[in-house]
Amino acid sequence: MKKGILFVVSGPSGCGKGTVLAQVLQDPNLYYSVSATTRSMREGEVDGVNYQFLDRAQFETLIENDGMLEHAEYCGNYYGTPRKPVEEHLAAGHHVVLEIDVVGAMHVKEKCPDAVLLFLMPPSIDVLKKRLVGRGTESPDVVEKRVAQAEREIQCAHQYDYAVVNDVLEDAVADVRAIIRAEECRTK
């Protein structure tokens, strides 16, 4: 059986990662890796769907036993990618999709040099800002912080194997699907 391919998708908040991936992940041969966290579950979230909710001791045990492909601590909580389900799905021939930040993507690339890194970009910073404001979920100062963070993250796009601009949703979805197909045909 042919081993699956690990795809790592990053991009700034508001670039449409979730929207693009929701369509791409309709492919039954793709497995979306659910990240783990120690933060409390929020209303409406489901364990194993939104995150794997772990206590701090469980998470730290995974770290100590090299059970995380990548992890970080943010605002007093751990976030990371459990290694075991990723490796099991790859071994079963499924492609695995991780949706993680730039720092996490670079850690995964160190541990998994064959991983394919894909950076999803907004068509412009102005469009990104309009999308963030349009969500209506953040205050203007939080939007400004997210825009500043997006500008820093976009500077890292050259470290990725592919960059896809999410201007027209259908085009971005088609581009990601084409990248997956091209990687399936790679002769490496």
Salt bridges, closest charged atoms under 4 A:
GLU45 OE2 - ARG39 NH2 2.67
GLU60 OE2 - ARG56 NE 3.44
ASP66 OD1 - ARG83 NH2 3.24
ASP66 OD1 - LYS111 NZ 3.45
GLU73 OE2 - ARG56 NH2 2.78
GLU87 OE2 - ARG83 NH1 3.05
GLU88 OE2 - LYS84 NZ 3.94
GLU138 OE2 - ARG135 NH1 3.94
GLU138 OE2 - ARG146 NE 3.19
GLU144 OE2 - LYS129 NZ 2.55
ASP161 OD2 - LYS109 NZ 3.75
GLU183 OE2 - ARG186 NH2 2.77
GLU183 OE1 - LYS188 NZ 3.97
GLU184 OE2 - HIS95 NE2 2.78
GLU184 OE1 - ARG181 NH1 3.10
